Amino acid sequence: MNAPLQVSAPIALGDIHDFEECVGHHVWFFLEGWVDLQTAVDNLWRLAERWLLVDEFGADRVQHTIAVPFAVARGAL
């Protein structure tokens, strides 16, 4: 039986500080080799969308919040 996937509406489950903590966890996952960079960033972006952070702070701020810790971890900054 095929039924359409029902996805609940996005709700603000966390704030930007909670999101920054999640970014730190994903950086660690990446450094440990548990996920590749693209998967980590994609997961974080989806989380930011679900938590309505992109709407609240804008895409540039969210991208910066994701990018800087990964750049530091990779030695690019």
PDB file as gemmi writes it, atoms N, CA and C in Angstrom:
CRYST1    1.000    1.000    1.000  90.00  90.00  90.00 P 1                      
ATOM      1  N   MET A   1       0.836  -1.166   0.000  1.00  0.00           N  
ATOM      2  CA  MET A   1       0.000   0.000   0.000  1.00  0.00           C  
ATOM      3  C   MET A   1       0.889   1.240   0.000  1.00  0.00           C  
ATOM      4  N   ASN A   2       0.599   2.136  -0.870  1.00  0.00           N  
ATOM      5  CA  ASN A   2       1.337   3.392  -0.929  1.00  0.00           C  
ATOM      6  C   ASN A   2       0.458   4.514  -0.408  1.00  0.00           C  
ATOM      7  N   ALA A   3       0.980   5.211   0.569  1.00  0.00           N  
ATOM      8  CA  ALA A   3       0.266   6.347   1.133  1.00  0.00           C  
ATOM      9  C   ALA A   3       1.217   7.534   1.128  1.00  0.00           C  
ATOM     10  N   PRO A   4       0.689   8.719   0.925  1.00  0.00           N  
ATOM     11  CA  PRO A   4       1.567   9.893   0.928  1.00  0.00           C  
ATOM     12  C   PRO A   4       2.218  10.085   2.293  1.00  0.00           C  
ATOM     13  N   LEU A   5       3.454  10.491   2.257  1.00  0.00           N  
ATOM     14  CA  LEU A   5       4.184  10.782   3.483  1.00  0.00           C  
ATOM     15  C   LEU A   5       3.642  12.060   4.102  1.00  0.00           C  
ATOM     16  N   GLN A   6       3.328  12.000   5.356  1.00  0.00           N  
ATOM     17  CA  GLN A   6       2.834  13.183   6.042  1.00  0.00           C  
ATOM     18  C   GLN A   6       3.949  13.730   6.928  1.00  0.00           C  
ATOM     19  N   VAL A   7       4.316  14.959   6.672  1.00  0.00           N  
ATOM     20  CA  VAL A   7       5.359  15.619   7.443  1.00  0.00           C  
ATOM     21  C   VAL A   7       4.704  16.723   8.247  1.00  0.00           C  
ATOM     22  N   SER A   8       5.022  16.736   9.515  1.00  0.00           N  
ATOM     23  CA  SER A   8       4.436  17.776  10.357  1.00  0.00           C  
ATOM     24  C   SER A   8       5.029  19.133   9.995  1.00  0.00           C  
ATOM     25  N   ALA A   9       4.306  20.157  10.293  1.00  0.00           N  
ATOM     26  CA  ALA A   9       4.758  21.516  10.001  1.00  0.00           C  
ATOM     27  C   ALA A   9       5.975  21.853  10.861  1.00  0.00           C  
ATOM     28  N   PRO A  10       6.876  22.649  10.319  1.00  0.00           N  
ATOM     29  CA  PRO A  10       8.045  23.054  11.106  1.00  0.00           C  
ATOM     30  C   PRO A  10       7.629  23.834  12.350  1.00  0.00           C  
ATOM     31  N   ILE A  11       8.318  23.561  13.441  1.00  0.00           N  
ATOM     32  CA  ILE A  11       8.079  24.305  14.667  1.00  0.00           C  
ATOM     33  C   ILE A  11       9.421  24.667  15.291  1.00  0.00           C  
ATOM     34  N   ALA A  12       9.440  25.724  16.037  1.00  0.00           N  
ATOM     35  CA  ALA A  12      10.669  26.180  16.668  1.00  0.00           C  
ATOM     36  C   ALA A  12      10.952  25.309  17.896  1.00  0.00           C  
ATOM     37  N   LEU A  13      11.798  24.303  17.735  1.00  0.00           N  
ATOM     38  CA  LEU A  13      12.127  23.410  18.839  1.00  0.00           C  
ATOM     39  C   LEU A  13      13.376  23.846  19.589  1.00  0.00           C  
ATOM     40  N   GLY A  14      14.153  24.693  18.979  1.00  0.00           N  
ATOM     41  CA  GLY A  14      15.371  25.154  19.615  1.00  0.00           C  
ATOM     42  C   GLY A  14      15.698  26.551  19.138  1.00  0.00           C  
ATOM     43  N   ASP A  15      16.624  27.176  19.832  1.00  0.00           N  
ATOM     44  CA  ASP A  15      17.039  28.513  19.423  1.00  0.00           C  
ATOM     45  C   ASP A  15      18.417  28.437  18.777  1.00  0.00           C  
ATOM     46  N   ILE A  16      18.983  29.584  18.459  1.00  0.00           N  
ATOM     47  CA  ILE A  16      20.257  29.620  17.745  1.00  0.00           C  
ATOM     48  C   ILE A  16      21.378  29.029  18.599  1.00  0.00           C  
ATOM     49  N   HIS A  17      21.275  29.156  19.910  1.00  0.00           N  
ATOM     50  CA  HIS A  17      22.313  28.603  20.790  1.00  0.00           C  
ATOM     51  C   HIS A  17      22.243  27.075  20.821  1.00  0.00           C  
ATOM     52  N   ASP A  18      21.043  26.535  20.821  1.00  0.00           N  
ATOM     53  CA  ASP A  18      20.889  25.084  20.718  1.00  0.00           C  
ATOM     54  C   ASP A  18      21.440  24.597  19.384  1.00  0.00           C  
ATOM     55  N   PHE A  19      21.178  25.366  18.339  1.00  0.00           N  
ATOM     56  CA  PHE A  19      21.660  25.002  17.007  1.00  0.00           C  
ATOM     57  C   PHE A  19      23.187  25.008  16.963  1.00  0.00           C  
ATOM     58  N   GLU A  20      23.805  26.012  17.565  1.00  0.00           N  
ATOM     59  CA  GLU A  20      25.271  26.062  17.608  1.00  0.00           C  
ATOM     60  C   GLU A  20      25.838  24.835  18.318  1.00  0.00           C  
ATOM     61  N   GLU A  21      25.164  24.376  19.348  1.00  0.00           N  
ATOM     62  CA  GLU A  21      25.586  23.153  20.039  1.00  0.00           C  
ATOM     63  C   GLU A  21      25.474  21.946  19.109  1.00  0.00           C  
ATOM     64  N   CYS A  22      24.402  21.878  18.351  1.00  0.00           N  
ATOM     65  CA  CYS A  22      24.233  20.790  17.381  1.00  0.00           C  
ATOM     66  C   CYS A  22      25.328  20.826  16.314  1.00  0.00           C  
ATOM     67  N   VAL A  23      25.696  22.025  15.893  1.00  0.00           N  
ATOM     68  CA  VAL A  23      26.779  22.159  14.917  1.00  0.00           C  
ATOM     69  C   VAL A  23      28.055  21.567  15.496  1.00  0.00           C  
ATOM     70  N   GLY A  24      28.346  21.871  16.745  1.00  0.00           N  
ATOM     71  CA  GLY A  24      29.525  21.313  17.395  1.00  0.00           C  
ATOM     72  C   GLY A  24      29.516  19.799  17.420  1.00  0.00           C  
ATOM     73  N   HIS A  25      28.358  19.218  17.672  1.00  0.00           N  
ATOM     74  CA  HIS A  25      28.254  17.754  17.661  1.00  0.00           C  
ATOM     75  C   HIS A  25      28.520  17.203  16.257  1.00  0.00           C  
ATOM     76  N   HIS A  26      27.969  17.861  15.254  1.00  0.00           N  
ATOM     77  CA  HIS A  26      28.169  17.395  13.886  1.00  0.00           C  
ATOM     78  C   HIS A  26      29.617  17.553  13.437  1.00  0.00           C  
ATOM     79  N   VAL A  27      30.280  18.587  13.907  1.00  0.00           N  
ATOM     80  CA  VAL A  27      31.720  18.727  13.606  1.00  0.00           C  
ATOM     81  C   VAL A  27      32.465  17.533  14.190  1.00  0.00           C  
ATOM     82  N   TRP A  28      32.132  17.172  15.406  1.00  0.00           N  
ATOM     83  CA  TRP A  28      32.779  16.023  16.040  1.00  0.00           C  
ATOM     84  C   TRP A  28      32.485  14.732  15.266  1.00  0.00           C  
ATOM     85  N   PHE A  29      31.226  14.548  14.856  1.00  0.00           N  
ATOM     86  CA  PHE A  29      30.878  13.370  14.051  1.00  0.00           C  
ATOM     87  C   PHE A  29      31.724  13.315  12.782  1.00  0.00           C  
ATOM     88  N   PHE A  30      31.889  14.469  12.150  1.00  0.00           N  
ATOM     89  CA  PHE A  30      32.686  14.562  10.925  1.00  0.00           C  
ATOM     90  C   PHE A  30      34.149  14.228  11.203  1.00  0.00           C  
ATOM     91  N   LEU A  31      34.704  14.807  12.251  1.00  0.00           N  
ATOM     92  CA  LEU A  31      36.115  14.559  12.564  1.00  0.00           C  
ATOM     93  C   LEU A  31      36.372  13.106  12.945  1.00  0.00           C  
ATOM     94  N   GLU A  32      35.388  12.458  13.543  1.00  0.00           N  
ATOM     95  CA  GLU A  32      35.517  11.047  13.906  1.00  0.00           C  
ATOM     96  C   GLU A  32      35.287  10.114  12.713  1.00  0.00           C  
ATOM     97  N   GLY A  33      34.858  10.691  11.594  1.00  0.00           N  
ATOM     98  CA  GLY A  33      34.614   9.880  10.403  1.00  0.00           C  
ATOM     99  C   GLY A  33      33.266   9.189  10.383  1.00  0.00           C  
ATOM    100  N   TRP A  34      32.378   9.607  11.259  1.00  0.00           N  
ATOM    101  CA  TRP A  34      31.056   8.990  11.316  1.00  0.00           C  
ATOM    102  C   TRP A  34      30.162   9.464  10.190  1.00  0.00           C  
ATOM    103  N   VAL A  35      30.333  10.713   9.761  1.00  0.00           N  
ATOM    104  CA  VAL A  35      29.575  11.256   8.634  1.00  0.00           C  
ATOM    105  C   VAL A  35      30.540  12.045   7.760  1.00  0.00           C  
ATOM    106  N   ASP A  36      30.207  12.153   6.489  1.00  0.00           N  
ATOM    107  CA  ASP A  36      31.038  13.000   5.630  1.00  0.00           C  
ATOM    108  C   ASP A  36      30.562  14.440   5.754  1.00  0.00           C  
ATOM    109  N   LEU A  37      31.353  15.345   5.233  1.00  0.00           N  
ATOM    110  CA  LEU A  37      31.070  16.773   5.377  1.00  0.00           C  
ATOM    111  C   LEU A  37      29.708  17.139   4.792  1.00  0.00           C  
ATOM    112  N   GLN A  38      29.424  16.634   3.605  1.00  0.00           N  
ATOM    113  CA  GLN A  38      28.165  16.984   2.945  1.00  0.00           C  
ATOM    114  C   GLN A  38      26.953  16.525   3.749  1.00  0.00           C  
ATOM    115  N   THR A  39      27.021  15.323   4.295  1.00  0.00           N  
ATOM    116  CA  THR A  39      25.914  14.803   5.105  1.00  0.00           C  
ATOM    117  C   THR A  39      25.716  15.648   6.353  1.00  0.00           C  
ATOM    118  N   ALA A  40      26.804  16.000   7.016  1.00  0.00           N  
ATOM    119  CA  ALA A  40      26.705  16.814   8.229  1.00  0.00           C  
ATOM    120  C   ALA A  40      26.068  18.164   7.934  1.00  0.00           C  
ATOM    121  N   VAL A  41      26.540  18.815   6.880  1.00  0.00           N  
ATOM    122  CA  VAL A  41      26.013  20.139   6.535  1.00  0.00           C  
ATOM    123  C   VAL A  41      24.550  20.043   6.106  1.00  0.00           C  
ATOM    124  N   ASP A  42      24.216  19.047   5.297  1.00  0.00           N  
ATOM    125  CA  ASP A  42      22.817  18.868   4.877  1.00  0.00           C  
ATOM    126  C   ASP A  42      21.903  18.635   6.073  1.00  0.00           C  
ATOM    127  N   ASN A  43      22.344  17.797   7.001  1.00  0.00           N  
ATOM    128  CA  ASN A  43      21.533  17.529   8.191  1.00  0.00           C  
ATOM    129  C   ASN A  43      21.329  18.794   9.015  1.00  0.00           C  
ATOM    130  N   LEU A  44      22.377  19.577   9.158  1.00  0.00           N  
ATOM    131  CA  LEU A  44      22.261  20.817   9.924  1.00  0.00           C  
ATOM    132  C   LEU A  44      21.342  21.814   9.236  1.00  0.00           C  
ATOM    133  N   TRP A  45      21.438  21.889   7.921  1.00  0.00           N  
ATOM    134  CA  TRP A  45      20.562  22.814   7.197  1.00  0.00           C  
ATOM    135  C   TRP A  45      19.093  22.424   7.370  1.00  0.00           C  
ATOM    136  N   ARG A  46      18.805  21.120   7.259  1.00  0.00           N  
ATOM    137  CA  ARG A  46      17.431  20.655   7.456  1.00  0.00           C  
ATOM    138  C   ARG A  46      16.948  20.967   8.866  1.00  0.00           C  
ATOM    139  N   LEU A  47      17.832  20.782   9.840  1.00  0.00           N  
ATOM    140  CA  LEU A  47      17.480  21.095  11.220  1.00  0.00           C  
ATOM    141  C   LEU A  47      17.166  22.587  11.377  1.00  0.00           C  
ATOM    142  N   ALA A  48      17.988  23.434  10.777  1.00  0.00           N  
ATOM    143  CA  ALA A  48      17.760  24.885  10.851  1.00  0.00           C  
ATOM    144  C   ALA A  48      16.423  25.257  10.207  1.00  0.00           C  
ATOM    145  N   GLU A  49      16.094  24.604   9.122  1.00  0.00           N  
ATOM    146  CA  GLU A  49      14.796  24.870   8.486  1.00  0.00           C  
ATOM    147  C   GLU A  49      13.651  24.421   9.379  1.00  0.00           C  
ATOM    148  N   ARG A  50      13.771  23.227   9.960  1.00  0.00           N  
ATOM    149  CA  ARG A  50      12.703  22.703  10.827  1.00  0.00           C  
ATOM    150  C   ARG A  50      12.511  23.572  12.062  1.00  0.00           C  
ATOM    151  N   TRP A  51      13.611  24.121  12.585  1.00  0.00           N  
ATOM    152  CA  TRP A  51      13.532  24.956  13.776  1.00  0.00           C  
ATOM    153  C   TRP A  51      13.198  26.401  13.431  1.00  0.00           C  
ATOM    154  N   LEU A  52      12.952  26.684  12.165  1.00  0.00           N  
ATOM    155  CA  LEU A  52      12.586  28.011  11.684  1.00  0.00           C  
ATOM    156  C   LEU A  52      13.702  29.043  11.865  1.00  0.00           C  
ATOM    157  N   LEU A  53      14.932  28.588  11.988  1.00  0.00           N  
ATOM    158  CA  LEU A  53      16.055  29.500  12.176  1.00  0.00           C  
ATOM    159  C   LEU A  53      16.395  30.246  10.896  1.00  0.00           C  
ATOM    160  N   VAL A  54      16.187  29.612   9.744  1.00  0.00           N  
ATOM    161  CA  VAL A  54      16.448  30.279   8.468  1.00  0.00           C  
ATOM    162  C   VAL A  54      15.483  31.446   8.307  1.00  0.00           C  
ATOM    163  N   ASP A  55      14.235  31.237   8.678  1.00  0.00           N  
ATOM    164  CA  ASP A  55      13.245  32.318   8.604  1.00  0.00           C  
ATOM    165  C   ASP A  55      13.571  33.436   9.593  1.00  0.00           C  
ATOM    166  N   GLU A  56      14.004  33.064  10.775  1.00  0.00           N  
ATOM    167  CA  GLU A  56      14.236  34.053  11.828  1.00  0.00           C  
ATOM    168  C   GLU A  56      15.531  34.843  11.634  1.00  0.00           C  
ATOM    169  N   PHE A  57      16.613  34.146  11.257  1.00  0.00           N  
ATOM    170  CA  PHE A  57      17.923  34.788  11.194  1.00  0.00           C  
ATOM    171  C   PHE A  57      18.446  34.997   9.776  1.00  0.00           C  
ATOM    172  N   GLY A  58      17.849  34.336   8.813  1.00  0.00           N  
ATOM    173  CA  GLY A  58      18.291  34.454   7.436  1.00  0.00           C  
ATOM    174  C   GLY A  58      19.296  33.368   7.068  1.00  0.00           C  
ATOM    175  N   ALA A  59      19.348  33.071   5.784  1.00  0.00           N  
ATOM    176  CA  ALA A  59      20.207  31.998   5.290  1.00  0.00           C  
ATOM    177  C   ALA A  59      21.685  32.296   5.527  1.00  0.00           C  
ATOM    178  N   ASP A  60      22.100  33.543   5.366  1.00  0.00           N  
ATOM    179  CA  ASP A  60      23.515  33.883   5.534  1.00  0.00           C  
ATOM    180  C   ASP A  60      23.996  33.601   6.955  1.00  0.00           C  
ATOM    181  N   ARG A  61      23.207  33.990   7.934  1.00  0.00           N  
ATOM    182  CA  ARG A  61      23.599  33.761   9.341  1.00  0.00           C  
ATOM    183  C   ARG A  61      23.674  32.275   9.648  1.00  0.00           C  
ATOM    184  N   VAL A  62      22.702  31.509   9.160  1.00  0.00           N  
ATOM    185  CA  VAL A  62      22.693  30.073   9.412  1.00  0.00           C  
ATOM    186  C   VAL A  62      23.883  29.415   8.714  1.00  0.00           C  
ATOM    187  N   GLN A  63      24.144  29.789   7.475  1.00  0.00           N  
ATOM    188  CA  GLN A  63      25.289  29.232   6.757  1.00  0.00           C  
ATOM    189  C   GLN A  63      26.596  29.565   7.469  1.00  0.00           C  
ATOM    190  N   HIS A  64      26.717  30.773   7.970  1.00  0.00           N  
ATOM    191  CA  HIS A  64      27.917  31.177   8.700  1.00  0.00           C  
ATOM    192  C   HIS A  64      28.063  30.360   9.982  1.00  0.00           C  
ATOM    193  N   THR A  65      26.958  30.153  10.675  1.00  0.00           N  
ATOM    194  CA  THR A  65      26.967  29.374  11.916  1.00  0.00           C  
ATOM    195  C   THR A  65      27.415  27.942  11.660  1.00  0.00           C  
ATOM    196  N   ILE A  66      27.074  27.411  10.499  1.00  0.00           N  
ATOM    197  CA  ILE A  66      27.493  26.058  10.130  1.00  0.00           C  
ATOM    198  C   ILE A  66      28.936  26.053   9.635  1.00  0.00           C  
ATOM    199  N   ALA A  67      29.279  26.995   8.773  1.00  0.00           N  
ATOM    200  CA  ALA A  67      30.563  26.949   8.051  1.00  0.00           C  
ATOM    201  C   ALA A  67      31.781  27.186   8.932  1.00  0.00           C  
ATOM    202  N   VAL A  68      31.716  28.151   9.821  1.00  0.00           N  
ATOM    203  CA  VAL A  68      32.907  28.538  10.580  1.00  0.00           C  
ATOM    204  C   VAL A  68      33.461  27.385  11.441  1.00  0.00           C  
ATOM    205  N   PRO A  69      32.650  26.691  12.230  1.00  0.00           N  
ATOM    206  CA  PRO A  69      33.216  25.587  13.026  1.00  0.00           C  
ATOM    207  C   PRO A  69      33.836  24.475  12.159  1.00  0.00           C  
ATOM    208  N   PHE A  70      33.233  24.190  11.004  1.00  0.00           N  
ATOM    209  CA  PHE A  70      33.813  23.176  10.125  1.00  0.00           C  
ATOM    210  C   PHE A  70      35.124  23.667   9.524  1.00  0.00           C  
ATOM    211  N   ALA A  71      35.197  24.948   9.170  1.00  0.00           N  
ATOM    212  CA  ALA A  71      36.432  25.515   8.623  1.00  0.00           C  
ATOM    213  C   ALA A  71      37.543  25.452   9.666  1.00  0.00           C  
ATOM    214  N   VAL A  72      37.223  25.795  10.898  1.00  0.00           N  
ATOM    215  CA  VAL A  72      38.217  25.734  11.973  1.00  0.00           C  
ATOM    216  C   VAL A  72      38.686  24.300  12.171  1.00  0.00           C  
ATOM    217  N   ALA A  73      37.750  23.367  12.212  1.00  0.00           N  
ATOM    218  CA  ALA A  73      38.103  21.957  12.426  1.00  0.00           C  
ATOM    219  C   ALA A  73      38.965  21.400  11.303  1.00  0.00           C  
ATOM    220  N   ARG A  74      38.750  21.885  10.097  1.00  0.00           N  
ATOM    221  CA  ARG A  74      39.531  21.414   8.950  1.00  0.00           C  
ATOM    222  C   ARG A  74      40.838  22.194   8.781  1.00  0.00           C  
ATOM    223  N   GLY A  75      41.062  23.189   9.642  1.00  0.00           N  
ATOM    224  CA  GLY A  75      42.280  23.969   9.568  1.00  0.00           C  
ATOM    225  C   GLY A  75      42.271  25.031   8.503  1.00  0.00           C  
ATOM    226  N   ALA A  76      41.103  25.374   7.994  1.00  0.00           N  
ATOM    227  CA  ALA A  76      40.997  26.362   6.927  1.00  0.00           C  
ATOM    228  C   ALA A  76      40.980  27.795   7.481  1.00  0.00           C  
ATOM    229  N   LEU A  77      40.744  27.953   8.764  1.00  0.00           N  
ATOM    230  CA  LEU A  77      40.757  29.297   9.371  1.00  0.00           C  
ATOM    231  C   LEU A  77      41.832  29.364  10.428  1.00  0.00           C  
TER     232      LEU A  77                                                      
END                                                                             
